[in-house]
Amino acid sequence: MPGKKPIRIIKKNERDKAQPAAPKPVGARETAREMVQTVTNWVSELQQTKRQETAEALKMLLTETRRPSEA
């Protein structure tokens, strides 16, 4: 029976010394999900900044300070 492989006996201490499995490589789905999340965060930050700038501009335009000609 030359085609069969011999049985290998692994002792307990050898099993404990065995290296842990390599981490699973990141798949295409996870990579795409991360990219989408990044872009979504960028868009949210941009919208937040624009809202803040608009609010500040409106406050400056609509101040209730009286001008000398209106008094």
mmCIF file as Biopython writes it, N, C-alpha, C and O atoms, coordinates in Angstrom:
data_model
#
loop_
_atom_site.group_PDB
_atom_site.id
_atom_site.type_symbol
_atom_site.label_atom_id
_atom_site.label_alt_id
_atom_site.label_comp_id
_atom_site.label_asym_id
_atom_site.label_entity_id
_atom_site.label_seq_id
_atom_site.pdbx_PDB_ins_code
_atom_site.Cartn_x
_atom_site.Cartn_y
_atom_site.Cartn_z
_atom_site.occupancy
_atom_site.B_iso_or_equiv
_atom_site.auth_seq_id
_atom_site.auth_asym_id
_atom_site.pdbx_PDB_model_num
ATOM 1   N N  . MET A ? 1  ? 0.809   -1.172  0.000  1.0 0.0 1  A 1 
ATOM 2   C CA . MET A ? 1  ? 0.000   0.000   0.000  1.0 0.0 1  A 1 
ATOM 3   C C  . MET A ? 1  ? 0.863   1.251   0.000  1.0 0.0 1  A 1 
ATOM 4   O O  . MET A ? 1  ? 0.905   1.969   0.999  1.0 0.0 1  A 1 
ATOM 5   N N  . PRO A ? 2  ? 1.522   1.514   -1.053 1.0 0.0 2  A 1 
ATOM 6   C CA . PRO A ? 2  ? 2.398   2.674   -1.111 1.0 0.0 2  A 1 
ATOM 7   C C  . PRO A ? 2  ? 1.637   3.988   -1.238 1.0 0.0 2  A 1 
ATOM 8   O O  . PRO A ? 2  ? 2.235   5.033   -0.981 1.0 0.0 2  A 1 
ATOM 9   N N  . GLY A ? 3  ? 0.371   4.010   -1.614 1.0 0.0 3  A 1 
ATOM 10  C CA . GLY A ? 3  ? -0.397  5.236   -1.828 1.0 0.0 3  A 1 
ATOM 11  C C  . GLY A ? 3  ? -0.925  5.861   -0.554 1.0 0.0 3  A 1 
ATOM 12  O O  . GLY A ? 3  ? -1.333  7.022   -0.573 1.0 0.0 3  A 1 
ATOM 13  N N  . LYS A ? 4  ? -0.932  5.145   0.539  1.0 0.0 4  A 1 
ATOM 14  C CA . LYS A ? 4  ? -1.482  5.691   1.777  1.0 0.0 4  A 1 
ATOM 15  C C  . LYS A ? 4  ? -0.412  6.436   2.559  1.0 0.0 4  A 1 
ATOM 16  O O  . LYS A ? 4  ? 0.761   6.064   2.557  1.0 0.0 4  A 1 
ATOM 17  N N  . LYS A ? 5  ? -0.853  7.516   3.238  1.0 0.0 5  A 1 
ATOM 18  C CA . LYS A ? 5  ? 0.069   8.282   4.068  1.0 0.0 5  A 1 
ATOM 19  C C  . LYS A ? 5  ? 0.114   7.646   5.451  1.0 0.0 5  A 1 
ATOM 20  O O  . LYS A ? 5  ? -0.886  7.108   5.925  1.0 0.0 5  A 1 
ATOM 21  N N  . PRO A ? 6  ? 1.264   7.709   6.091  1.0 0.0 6  A 1 
ATOM 22  C CA . PRO A ? 6  ? 1.344   7.156   7.446  1.0 0.0 6  A 1 
ATOM 23  C C  . PRO A ? 6  ? 0.579   8.044   8.435  1.0 0.0 6  A 1 
ATOM 24  O O  . PRO A ? 6  ? 0.463   9.253   8.239  1.0 0.0 6  A 1 
ATOM 25  N N  . ILE A ? 7  ? 0.074   7.435   9.474  1.0 0.0 7  A 1 
ATOM 26  C CA . ILE A ? 7  ? -0.648  8.161   10.508 1.0 0.0 7  A 1 
ATOM 27  C C  . ILE A ? 7  ? 0.367   8.868   11.392 1.0 0.0 7  A 1 
ATOM 28  O O  . ILE A ? 7  ? 1.353   8.273   11.828 1.0 0.0 7  A 1 
ATOM 29  N N  . ARG A ? 8  ? 0.115   10.131  11.648 1.0 0.0 8  A 1 
ATOM 30  C CA . ARG A ? 8  ? 1.025   10.924  12.473 1.0 0.0 8  A 1 
ATOM 31  C C  . ARG A ? 8  ? 0.398   11.090  13.850 1.0 0.0 8  A 1 
ATOM 32  O O  . ARG A ? 8  ? -0.752  11.514  13.962 1.0 0.0 8  A 1 
ATOM 33  N N  . ILE A ? 9  ? 1.132   10.766  14.877 1.0 0.0 9  A 1 
ATOM 34  C CA . ILE A ? 9  ? 0.652   10.867  16.245 1.0 0.0 9  A 1 
ATOM 35  C C  . ILE A ? 9  ? 1.140   12.201  16.818 1.0 0.0 9  A 1 
ATOM 36  O O  . ILE A ? 9  ? 2.333   12.506  16.796 1.0 0.0 9  A 1 
ATOM 37  N N  . ILE A ? 10 ? 0.179   12.992  17.333 1.0 0.0 10 A 1 
ATOM 38  C CA . ILE A ? 10 ? 0.508   14.284  17.924 1.0 0.0 10 A 1 
ATOM 39  C C  . ILE A ? 10 ? 0.270   14.184  19.416 1.0 0.0 10 A 1 
ATOM 40  O O  . ILE A ? 10 ? -0.838  13.885  19.862 1.0 0.0 10 A 1 
ATOM 41  N N  . LYS A ? 11 ? 1.311   14.435  20.181 1.0 0.0 11 A 1 
ATOM 42  C CA . LYS A ? 11 ? 1.198   14.377  21.628 1.0 0.0 11 A 1 
ATOM 43  C C  . LYS A ? 11 ? 0.642   15.699  22.147 1.0 0.0 11 A 1 
ATOM 44  O O  . LYS A ? 11 ? 0.672   16.713  21.450 1.0 0.0 11 A 1 
ATOM 45  N N  . LYS A ? 12 ? 0.134   15.676  23.383 1.0 0.0 12 A 1 
ATOM 46  C CA . LYS A ? 12 ? -0.496  16.861  23.960 1.0 0.0 12 A 1 
ATOM 47  C C  . LYS A ? 12 ? 0.433   18.062  23.989 1.0 0.0 12 A 1 
ATOM 48  O O  . LYS A ? 12 ? 0.023   19.158  23.608 1.0 0.0 12 A 1 
ATOM 49  N N  . ASN A ? 13 ? 1.656   17.890  24.425 1.0 0.0 13 A 1 
ATOM 50  C CA . ASN A ? 13 ? 2.566   19.035  24.508 1.0 0.0 13 A 1 
ATOM 51  C C  . ASN A ? 13 ? 2.926   19.562  23.119 1.0 0.0 13 A 1 
ATOM 52  O O  . ASN A ? 13 ? 3.185   20.757  22.976 1.0 0.0 13 A 1 
ATOM 53  N N  . GLU A ? 14 ? 2.949   18.733  22.116 1.0 0.0 14 A 1 
ATOM 54  C CA . GLU A ? 14 ? 3.208   19.191  20.749 1.0 0.0 14 A 1 
ATOM 55  C C  . GLU A ? 14 ? 2.015   19.978  20.212 1.0 0.0 14 A 1 
ATOM 56  O O  . GLU A ? 14 ? 2.182   20.944  19.468 1.0 0.0 14 A 1 
ATOM 57  N N  . ARG A ? 15 ? 0.816   19.556  20.595 1.0 0.0 15 A 1 
ATOM 58  C CA . ARG A ? 15 ? -0.383  20.232  20.133 1.0 0.0 15 A 1 
ATOM 59  C C  . ARG A ? 15 ? -0.448  21.644  20.722 1.0 0.0 15 A 1 
ATOM 60  O O  . ARG A ? 15 ? -0.866  22.582  20.043 1.0 0.0 15 A 1 
ATOM 61  N N  . ASP A ? 16 ? -0.035  21.792  21.983 1.0 0.0 16 A 1 
ATOM 62  C CA . ASP A ? 16 ? -0.053  23.100  22.629 1.0 0.0 16 A 1 
ATOM 63  C C  . ASP A ? 16 ? 0.981   24.042  22.022 1.0 0.0 16 A 1 
ATOM 64  O O  . ASP A ? 16 ? 0.779   25.256  22.001 1.0 0.0 16 A 1 
ATOM 65  N N  . LYS A ? 17 ? 2.058   23.501  21.540 1.0 0.0 17 A 1 
ATOM 66  C CA . LYS A ? 17 ? 3.118   24.314  20.945 1.0 0.0 17 A 1 
ATOM 67  C C  . LYS A ? 17 ? 2.787   24.758  19.519 1.0 0.0 17 A 1 
ATOM 68  O O  . LYS A ? 17 ? 3.422   25.663  18.978 1.0 0.0 17 A 1 
ATOM 69  N N  . ALA A ? 18 ? 1.809   24.126  18.934 1.0 0.0 18 A 1 
ATOM 70  C CA . ALA A ? 18 ? 1.455   24.441  17.540 1.0 0.0 18 A 1 
ATOM 71  C C  . ALA A ? 18 ? 1.083   25.912  17.418 1.0 0.0 18 A 1 
ATOM 72  O O  . ALA A ? 18 ? 0.474   26.483  18.323 1.0 0.0 18 A 1 
ATOM 73  N N  . GLN A ? 19 ? 1.446   26.508  16.320 1.0 0.0 19 A 1 
ATOM 74  C CA . GLN A ? 19 ? 1.167   27.926  16.100 1.0 0.0 19 A 1 
ATOM 75  C C  . GLN A ? 19 ? -0.319  28.114  15.823 1.0 0.0 19 A 1 
ATOM 76  O O  . GLN A ? 19 ? -0.951  27.273  15.184 1.0 0.0 19 A 1 
ATOM 77  N N  . PRO A ? 20 ? -0.866  29.215  16.306 1.0 0.0 20 A 1 
ATOM 78  C CA . PRO A ? 20 ? -2.277  29.492  16.023 1.0 0.0 20 A 1 
ATOM 79  C C  . PRO A ? 20 ? -2.469  29.778  14.543 1.0 0.0 20 A 1 
ATOM 80  O O  . PRO A ? 20 ? -1.533  30.164  13.843 1.0 0.0 20 A 1 
ATOM 81  N N  . ALA A ? 21 ? -3.677  29.588  14.088 1.0 0.0 21 A 1 
ATOM 82  C CA . ALA A ? 21 ? -3.991  29.810  12.675 1.0 0.0 21 A 1 
ATOM 83  C C  . ALA A ? 21 ? -3.786  31.277  12.322 1.0 0.0 21 A 1 
ATOM 84  O O  . ALA A ? 21 ? -4.028  32.169  13.135 1.0 0.0 21 A 1 
ATOM 85  N N  . ALA A ? 22 ? -3.346  31.501  11.125 1.0 0.0 22 A 1 
ATOM 86  C CA . ALA A ? 22 ? -3.112  32.865  10.651 1.0 0.0 22 A 1 
ATOM 87  C C  . ALA A ? 22 ? -4.445  33.603  10.588 1.0 0.0 22 A 1 
ATOM 88  O O  . ALA A ? 22 ? -5.477  32.986  10.322 1.0 0.0 22 A 1 
ATOM 89  N N  . PRO A ? 23 ? -4.438  34.922  10.830 1.0 0.0 23 A 1 
ATOM 90  C CA . PRO A ? 23 ? -5.697  35.671  10.759 1.0 0.0 23 A 1 
ATOM 91  C C  . PRO A ? 23 ? -6.279  35.618  9.355  1.0 0.0 23 A 1 
ATOM 92  O O  . PRO A ? 23 ? -5.563  35.616  8.354  1.0 0.0 23 A 1 
ATOM 93  N N  . LYS A ? 24 ? -7.578  35.575  9.321  1.0 0.0 24 A 1 
ATOM 94  C CA . LYS A ? 24 ? -8.286  35.472  8.041  1.0 0.0 24 A 1 
ATOM 95  C C  . LYS A ? 24 ? -8.093  36.767  7.251  1.0 0.0 24 A 1 
ATOM 96  O O  . LYS A ? 24 ? -8.292  37.856  7.791  1.0 0.0 24 A 1 
ATOM 97  N N  . PRO A ? 25 ? -7.711  36.658  5.993  1.0 0.0 25 A 1 
ATOM 98  C CA . PRO A ? 25 ? -7.521  37.871  5.202  1.0 0.0 25 A 1 
ATOM 99  C C  . PRO A ? 25 ? -8.848  38.609  5.015  1.0 0.0 25 A 1 
ATOM 100 O O  . PRO A ? 25 ? -9.913  37.996  4.950  1.0 0.0 25 A 1 
ATOM 101 N N  . VAL A ? 26 ? -8.757  39.924  4.931  1.0 0.0 26 A 1 
ATOM 102 C CA . VAL A ? 26 ? -9.951  40.735  4.783  1.0 0.0 26 A 1 
ATOM 103 C C  . VAL A ? 26 ? -10.515 40.524  3.387  1.0 0.0 26 A 1 
ATOM 104 O O  . VAL A ? 26 ? -9.794  40.617  2.393  1.0 0.0 26 A 1 
ATOM 105 N N  . GLY A ? 27 ? -11.798 40.240  3.323  1.0 0.0 27 A 1 
ATOM 106 C CA . GLY A ? 27 ? -12.442 39.978  2.048  1.0 0.0 27 A 1 
ATOM 107 C C  . GLY A ? 27 ? -12.841 41.257  1.337  1.0 0.0 27 A 1 
ATOM 108 O O  . GLY A ? 27 ? -12.741 42.354  1.886  1.0 0.0 27 A 1 
ATOM 109 N N  . ALA A ? 28 ? -13.291 41.092  0.120  1.0 0.0 28 A 1 
ATOM 110 C CA . ALA A ? 28 ? -13.685 42.233  -0.699 1.0 0.0 28 A 1 
ATOM 111 C C  . ALA A ? 28 ? -14.893 42.944  -0.106 1.0 0.0 28 A 1 
ATOM 112 O O  . ALA A ? 28 ? -15.001 44.167  -0.190 1.0 0.0 28 A 1 
ATOM 113 N N  . ARG A ? 29 ? -15.797 42.185  0.491  1.0 0.0 29 A 1 
ATOM 114 C CA . ARG A ? 29 ? -16.993 42.790  1.085  1.0 0.0 29 A 1 
ATOM 115 C C  . ARG A ? 29 ? -16.642 43.709  2.242  1.0 0.0 29 A 1 
ATOM 116 O O  . ARG A ? 29 ? -17.168 44.816  2.351  1.0 0.0 29 A 1 
ATOM 117 N N  . GLU A ? 30 ? -15.747 43.241  3.108  1.0 0.0 30 A 1 
ATOM 118 C CA . GLU A ? 30 ? -15.360 44.057  4.254  1.0 0.0 30 A 1 
ATOM 119 C C  . GLU A ? 30 ? -14.637 45.322  3.796  1.0 0.0 30 A 1 
ATOM 120 O O  . GLU A ? 30 ? -14.849 46.400  4.351  1.0 0.0 30 A 1 
ATOM 121 N N  . THR A ? 31 ? -13.794 45.187  2.793  1.0 0.0 31 A 1 
ATOM 122 C CA . THR A ? 31 ? -13.062 46.340  2.262  1.0 0.0 31 A 1 
ATOM 123 C C  . THR A ? 31 ? -14.038 47.356  1.685  1.0 0.0 31 A 1 
ATOM 124 O O  . THR A ? 31 ? -13.917 48.555  1.937  1.0 0.0 31 A 1 
ATOM 125 N N  . ALA A ? 32 ? -14.999 46.875  0.913  1.0 0.0 32 A 1 
ATOM 126 C CA . ALA A ? 32 ? -15.995 47.770  0.323  1.0 0.0 32 A 1 
ATOM 127 C C  . ALA A ? 32 ? -16.825 48.431  1.415  1.0 0.0 32 A 1 
ATOM 128 O O  . ALA A ? 32 ? -17.139 49.618  1.324  1.0 0.0 32 A 1 
ATOM 129 N N  . ARG A ? 33 ? -17.182 47.674  2.442  1.0 0.0 33 A 1 
ATOM 130 C CA . ARG A ? 33 ? -17.971 48.221  3.547  1.0 0.0 33 A 1 
ATOM 131 C C  . ARG A ? 33 ? -17.197 49.336  4.252  1.0 0.0 33 A 1 
ATOM 132 O O  . ARG A ? 33 ? -17.779 50.361  4.609  1.0 0.0 33 A 1 
ATOM 133 N N  . GLU A ? 34 ? -15.900 49.147  4.455  1.0 0.0 34 A 1 
ATOM 134 C CA . GLU A ? 34 ? -15.075 50.173  5.090  1.0 0.0 34 A 1 
ATOM 135 C C  . GLU A ? 34 ? -15.004 51.435  4.237  1.0 0.0 34 A 1 
ATOM 136 O O  . GLU A ? 34 ? -15.077 52.546  4.762  1.0 0.0 34 A 1 
ATOM 137 N N  . MET A ? 35 ? -14.861 51.267  2.916  1.0 0.0 35 A 1 
ATOM 138 C CA . MET A ? 35 ? -14.796 52.422  2.025  1.0 0.0 35 A 1 
ATOM 139 C C  . MET A ? 35 ? -16.107 53.200  2.053  1.0 0.0 35 A 1 
ATOM 140 O O  . MET A ? 35 ? -16.102 54.429  2.110  1.0 0.0 35 A 1 
ATOM 141 N N  . VAL A ? 36 ? -17.218 52.490  2.012  1.0 0.0 36 A 1 
ATOM 142 C CA . VAL A ? 36 ? -18.523 53.149  2.051  1.0 0.0 36 A 1 
ATOM 143 C C  . VAL A ? 36 ? -18.688 53.909  3.362  1.0 0.0 36 A 1 
ATOM 144 O O  . VAL A ? 36 ? -19.176 55.039  3.369  1.0 0.0 36 A 1 
ATOM 145 N N  . GLN A ? 37 ? -18.289 53.303  4.457  1.0 0.0 37 A 1 
ATOM 146 C CA . GLN A ? 37 ? -18.394 53.955  5.762  1.0 0.0 37 A 1 
ATOM 147 C C  . GLN A ? 37 ? -17.534 55.215  5.814  1.0 0.0 37 A 1 
ATOM 148 O O  . GLN A ? 37 ? -17.952 56.233  6.367  1.0 0.0 37 A 1 
ATOM 149 N N  . THR A ? 38 ? -16.345 55.149  5.243  1.0 0.0 38 A 1 
ATOM 150 C CA . THR A ? 38 ? -15.451 56.310  5.228  1.0 0.0 38 A 1 
ATOM 151 C C  . THR A ? 38 ? -16.071 57.460  4.436  1.0 0.0 38 A 1 
ATOM 152 O O  . THR A ? 38 ? -16.089 58.602  4.897  1.0 0.0 38 A 1 
ATOM 153 N N  . VAL A ? 39 ? -16.574 57.155  3.258  1.0 0.0 39 A 1 
ATOM 154 C CA . VAL A ? 39 ? -17.181 58.199  2.420  1.0 0.0 39 A 1 
ATOM 155 C C  . VAL A ? 39 ? -18.422 58.766  3.102  1.0 0.0 39 A 1 
ATOM 156 O O  . VAL A ? 39 ? -18.655 59.974  3.061  1.0 0.0 39 A 1 
ATOM 157 N N  . THR A ? 40 ? -19.212 57.911  3.722  1.0 0.0 40 A 1 
ATOM 158 C CA . THR A ? 40 ? -20.403 58.369  4.440  1.0 0.0 40 A 1 
ATOM 159 C C  . THR A ? 40 ? -20.016 59.330  5.558  1.0 0.0 40 A 1 
ATOM 160 O O  . THR A ? 40 ? -20.677 60.347  5.764  1.0 0.0 40 A 1 
ATOM 161 N N  . ASN A ? 41 ? -18.954 59.011  6.271  1.0 0.0 41 A 1 
ATOM 162 C CA . ASN A ? 41 ? -18.480 59.901  7.332  1.0 0.0 41 A 1 
ATOM 163 C C  . ASN A ? 41 ? -18.027 61.240  6.773  1.0 0.0 41 A 1 
ATOM 164 O O  . ASN A ? 41 ? -18.304 62.287  7.359  1.0 0.0 41 A 1 
ATOM 165 N N  . TRP A ? 42 ? -17.328 61.212  5.636  1.0 0.0 42 A 1 
ATOM 166 C CA . TRP A ? 42 ? -16.873 62.458  5.010  1.0 0.0 42 A 1 
ATOM 167 C C  . TRP A ? 42 ? -18.067 63.337  4.643  1.0 0.0 42 A 1 
ATOM 168 O O  . TRP A ? 42 ? -18.062 64.541  4.900  1.0 0.0 42 A 1 
ATOM 169 N N  . VAL A ? 43 ? -19.079 62.730  4.046  1.0 0.0 43 A 1 
ATOM 170 C CA . VAL A ? 43 ? -20.263 63.487  3.632  1.0 0.0 43 A 1 
ATOM 171 C C  . VAL A ? 43 ? -20.959 64.077  4.854  1.0 0.0 43 A 1 
ATOM 172 O O  . VAL A ? 43 ? -21.381 65.233  4.831  1.0 0.0 43 A 1 
ATOM 173 N N  . SER A ? 44 ? -21.078 63.301  5.906  1.0 0.0 44 A 1 
ATOM 174 C CA . SER A ? 44 ? -21.724 63.792  7.130  1.0 0.0 44 A 1 
ATOM 175 C C  . SER A ? 44 ? -20.952 64.970  7.716  1.0 0.0 44 A 1 
ATOM 176 O O  . SER A ? 44 ? -21.553 65.962  8.127  1.0 0.0 44 A 1 
ATOM 177 N N  . GLU A ? 45 ? -19.637 64.867  7.757  1.0 0.0 45 A 1 
ATOM 178 C CA . GLU A ? 45 ? -18.814 65.950  8.281  1.0 0.0 45 A 1 
ATOM 179 C C  . GLU A ? 45 ? -18.950 67.209  7.423  1.0 0.0 45 A 1 
ATOM 180 O O  . GLU A ? 45 ? -19.026 68.318  7.952  1.0 0.0 45 A 1 
ATOM 181 N N  . LEU A ? 46 ? -18.981 67.039  6.107  1.0 0.0 46 A 1 
ATOM 182 C CA . LEU A ? 46 ? -19.128 68.180  5.208  1.0 0.0 46 A 1 
ATOM 183 C C  . LEU A ? 46 ? -20.473 68.864  5.422  1.0 0.0 46 A 1 
ATOM 184 O O  . LEU A ? 46 ? -20.546 70.092  5.480  1.0 0.0 46 A 1 
ATOM 185 N N  . GLN A ? 47 ? -21.534 68.077  5.539  1.0 0.0 47 A 1 
ATOM 186 C CA . GLN A ? 47 ? -22.860 68.648  5.768  1.0 0.0 47 A 1 
ATOM 187 C C  . GLN A ? 47 ? -22.907 69.387  7.103  1.0 0.0 47 A 1 
ATOM 188 O O  . GLN A ? 47 ? -23.480 70.473  7.194  1.0 0.0 47 A 1 
ATOM 189 N N  . GLN A ? 48 ? -22.316 68.810  8.118  1.0 0.0 48 A 1 
ATOM 190 C CA . GLN A ? 48 ? -22.295 69.444  9.449  1.0 0.0 48 A 1 
ATOM 191 C C  . GLN A ? 48 ? -21.567 70.779  9.382  1.0 0.0 48 A 1 
ATOM 192 O O  . GLN A ? 48 ? -22.027 71.772  9.944  1.0 0.0 48 A 1 
ATOM 193 N N  . THR A ? 49 ? -20.432 70.799  8.696  1.0 0.0 49 A 1 
ATOM 194 C CA . THR A ? 49 ? -19.657 72.041  8.574  1.0 0.0 49 A 1 
ATOM 195 C C  . THR A ? 49 ? -20.449 73.108  7.837  1.0 0.0 49 A 1 
ATOM 196 O O  . THR A ? 49 ? -20.470 74.268  8.249  1.0 0.0 49 A 1 
ATOM 197 N N  . LYS A ? 50 ? -21.103 72.717  6.745  1.0 0.0 50 A 1 
ATOM 198 C CA . LYS A ? 50 ? -21.884 73.687  5.978  1.0 0.0 50 A 1 
ATOM 199 C C  . LYS A ? 50 ? -23.042 74.235  6.800  1.0 0.0 50 A 1 
ATOM 200 O O  . LYS A ? 50 ? -23.349 75.425  6.731  1.0 0.0 50 A 1 
ATOM 201 N N  . ARG A ? 51 ? -23.686 73.369  7.578  1.0 0.0 51 A 1 
ATOM 202 C CA . ARG A ? 51 ? -24.790 73.830  8.421  1.0 0.0 51 A 1 
ATOM 203 C C  . ARG A ? 51 ? -24.303 74.852  9.446  1.0 0.0 51 A 1 
ATOM 204 O O  . ARG A ? 51 ? -24.952 75.873  9.673  1.0 0.0 51 A 1 
ATOM 205 N N  . GLN A ? 52 ? -23.155 74.569  10.062 1.0 0.0 52 A 1 
ATOM 206 C CA . GLN A ? 52 ? -22.612 75.487  11.053 1.0 0.0 52 A 1 
ATOM 207 C C  . GLN A ? 52 ? -22.251 76.827  10.422 1.0 0.0 52 A 1 
ATOM 208 O O  . GLN A ? 52 ? -22.534 77.884  10.986 1.0 0.0 52 A 1 
ATOM 209 N N  . GLU A ? 53 ? -21.623 76.775  9.244  1.0 0.0 53 A 1 
ATOM 210 C CA . GLU A ? 53 ? -21.238 78.010  8.563  1.0 0.0 53 A 1 
ATOM 211 C C  . GLU A ? 53 ? -22.469 78.818  8.175  1.0 0.0 53 A 1 
ATOM 212 O O  . GLU A ? 53 ? -22.474 80.043  8.297  1.0 0.0 53 A 1 
ATOM 213 N N  . THR A ? 54 ? -23.514 78.134  7.707  1.0 0.0 54 A 1 
ATOM 214 C CA . THR A ? 54 ? -24.742 78.817  7.313  1.0 0.0 54 A 1 
ATOM 215 C C  . THR A ? 54 ? -25.401 79.465  8.528  1.0 0.0 54 A 1 
ATOM 216 O O  . THR A ? 54 ? -25.866 80.603  8.455  1.0 0.0 54 A 1 
ATOM 217 N N  . ALA A ? 55 ? -25.440 78.744  9.637  1.0 0.0 55 A 1 
ATOM 218 C CA . ALA A ? 55 ? -26.039 79.293  10.857 1.0 0.0 55 A 1 
ATOM 219 C C  . ALA A ? 55 ? -25.284 80.530  11.318 1.0 0.0 55 A 1 
ATOM 220 O O  . ALA A ? 55 ? -25.907 81.519  11.702 1.0 0.0 55 A 1 
ATOM 221 N N  . GLU A ? 56 ? -23.971 80.498  11.288 1.0 0.0 56 A 1 
ATOM 222 C CA . GLU A ? 56 ? -23.168 81.651  11.689 1.0 0.0 56 A 1 
ATOM 223 C C  . GLU A ? 56 ? -23.389 82.837  10.754 1.0 0.0 56 A 1 
ATOM 224 O O  . GLU A ? 56 ? -23.469 83.978  11.207 1.0 0.0 56 A 1 
ATOM 225 N N  . ALA A ? 57 ? -23.487 82.572  9.455  1.0 0.0 57 A 1 
ATOM 226 C CA . ALA A ? 57 ? -23.708 83.646  8.483  1.0 0.0 57 A 1 
ATOM 227 C C  . ALA A ? 57 ? -25.074 84.290  8.704  1.0 0.0 57 A 1 
ATOM 228 O O  . ALA A ? 57 ? -25.202 85.511  8.628  1.0 0.0 57 A 1 
ATOM 229 N N  . LEU A ? 58 ? -26.088 83.481  8.974  1.0 0.0 58 A 1 
ATOM 230 C CA . LEU A ? 58 ? -27.418 84.036  9.225  1.0 0.0 58 A 1 
ATOM 231 C C  . LEU A ? 58 ? -27.443 84.867  10.498 1.0 0.0 58 A 1 
ATOM 232 O O  . LEU A ? 58 ? -28.102 85.905  10.551 1.0 0.0 58 A 1 
ATOM 233 N N  . LYS A ? 59 ? -26.737 84.422  11.512 1.0 0.0 59 A 1 
ATOM 234 C CA . LYS A ? 59 ? -26.675 85.199  12.745 1.0 0.0 59 A 1 
ATOM 235 C C  . LYS A ? 59 ? -26.027 86.557  12.498 1.0 0.0 59 A 1 
ATOM 236 O O  . LYS A ? 59 ? -26.452 87.566  13.061 1.0 0.0 59 A 1 
ATOM 237 N N  . MET A ? 60 ? -25.007 86.578  11.665 1.0 0.0 60 A 1 
ATOM 238 C CA . MET A ? 60 ? -24.334 87.842  11.368 1.0 0.0 60 A 1 
ATOM 239 C C  . MET A ? 60 ? -25.253 88.768  10.573 1.0 0.0 60 A 1 
ATOM 240 O O  . MET A ? 60 ? -25.264 89.976  10.806 1.0 0.0 60 A 1 
ATOM 241 N N  . LEU A ? 61 ? -26.018 88.217  9.644  1.0 0.0 61 A 1 
ATOM 242 C CA . LEU A ? 61 ? -26.896 89.032  8.816  1.0 0.0 61 A 1 
ATOM 243 C C  . LEU A ? 61 ? -28.107 89.531  9.588  1.0 0.0 61 A 1 
ATOM 244 O O  . LEU A ? 61 ? -28.587 90.637  9.338  1.0 0.0 61 A 1 
ATOM 245 N N  . LEU A ? 62 ? -28.595 88.749  10.498 1.0 0.0 62 A 1 
ATOM 246 C CA . LEU A ? 62 ? -29.826 89.092  11.193 1.0 0.0 62 A 1 
ATOM 247 C C  . LEU A ? 62 ? -29.587 89.562  12.627 1.0 0.0 62 A 1 
ATOM 248 O O  . LEU A ? 62 ? -30.389 89.290  13.521 1.0 0.0 62 A 1 
ATOM 249 N N  . THR A ? 63 ? -28.513 90.246  12.829 1.0 0.0 63 A 1 
ATOM 250 C CA . THR A ? 63 ? -28.243 90.755  14.169 1.0 0.0 63 A 1 
ATOM 251 C C  . THR A ? 63 ? -29.239 91.859  14.502 1.0 0.0 63 A 1 
ATOM 252 O O  . THR A ? 63 ? -29.733 92.556  13.616 1.0 0.0 63 A 1 
ATOM 253 N N  . GLU A ? 64 ? -29.518 92.003  15.760 1.0 0.0 64 A 1 
ATOM 254 C CA . GLU A ? 64 ? -30.498 92.997  16.180 1.0 0.0 64 A 1 
ATOM 255 C C  . GLU A ? 64 ? -29.838 94.280  16.675 1.0 0.0 64 A 1 
ATOM 256 O O  . GLU A ? 64 ? -30.386 94.984  17.522 1.0 0.0 64 A 1 
ATOM 257 N N  . THR A ? 65 ? -28.688 94.567  16.151 1.0 0.0 65 A 1 
ATOM 258 C CA . THR A ? 65 ? -28.052 95.823  16.540 1.0 0.0 65 A 1 
ATOM 259 C C  . THR A ? 65 ? -28.692 96.950  15.735 1.0 0.0 65 A 1 
ATOM 260 O O  . THR A ? 65 ? -28.885 96.832  14.525 1.0 0.0 65 A 1 
ATOM 261 N N  . ARG A ? 66 ? -29.009 98.010  16.403 1.0 0.0 66 A 1 
ATOM 262 C CA . ARG A ? 66 ? -29.650 99.138  15.721 1.0 0.0 66 A 1 
ATOM 263 C C  . ARG A ? 66 ? -28.588 100.014 15.055 1.0 0.0 66 A 1 
ATOM 264 O O  . ARG A ? 66 ? -27.514 100.274 15.598 1.0 0.0 66 A 1 
ATOM 265 N N  . ARG A ? 67 ? -28.930 100.430 13.914 1.0 0.0 67 A 1 
ATOM 266 C CA . ARG A ? 67 ? -28.066 101.341 13.190 1.0 0.0 67 A 1 
ATOM 267 C C  . ARG A ? 67 ? -28.502 102.777 13.529 1.0 0.0 67 A 1 
ATOM 268 O O  . ARG A ? 67 ? -29.661 103.004 13.876 1.0 0.0 67 A 1 
ATOM 269 N N  . PRO A ? 68 ? -27.609 103.713 13.434 1.0 0.0 68 A 1 
ATOM 270 C CA . PRO A ? 68 ? -27.974 105.100 13.784 1.0 0.0 68 A 1 
ATOM 271 C C  . PRO A ? 68 ? -29.137 105.652 12.946 1.0 0.0 68 A 1 
ATOM 272 O O  . PRO A ? 68 ? -29.923 106.460 13.441 1.0 0.0 68 A 1 
ATOM 273 N N  . SER A ? 69 ? -29.250 105.227 11.700 1.0 0.0 69 A 1 
ATOM 274 C CA . SER A ? 69 ? -30.311 105.747 10.849 1.0 0.0 69 A 1 
ATOM 275 C C  . SER A ? 69 ? -31.676 105.175 11.232 1.0 0.0 69 A 1 
ATOM 276 O O  . SER A ? 69 ? -32.692 105.781 10.892 1.0 0.0 69 A 1 
ATOM 277 N N  . GLU A ? 70 ? -31.745 104.042 11.921 1.0 0.0 70 A 1 
ATOM 278 C CA . GLU A ? 70 ? -33.005 103.412 12.283 1.0 0.0 70 A 1 
ATOM 279 C C  . GLU A ? 70 ? -33.554 103.938 13.603 1.0 0.0 70 A 1 
ATOM 280 O O  . GLU A ? 70 ? -34.733 103.740 13.895 1.0 0.0 70 A 1 
ATOM 281 N N  . ALA A ? 71 ? -32.748 104.586 14.387 1.0 0.0 71 A 1 
ATOM 282 C CA . ALA A ? 71 ? -33.200 105.025 15.715 1.0 0.0 71 A 1 
ATOM 283 C C  . ALA A ? 71 ? -34.154 106.130 15.687 1.0 0.0 71 A 1 
ATOM 284 O O  . ALA A ? 71 ? -34.604 106.584 16.739 1.0 0.0 71 A 1 
#
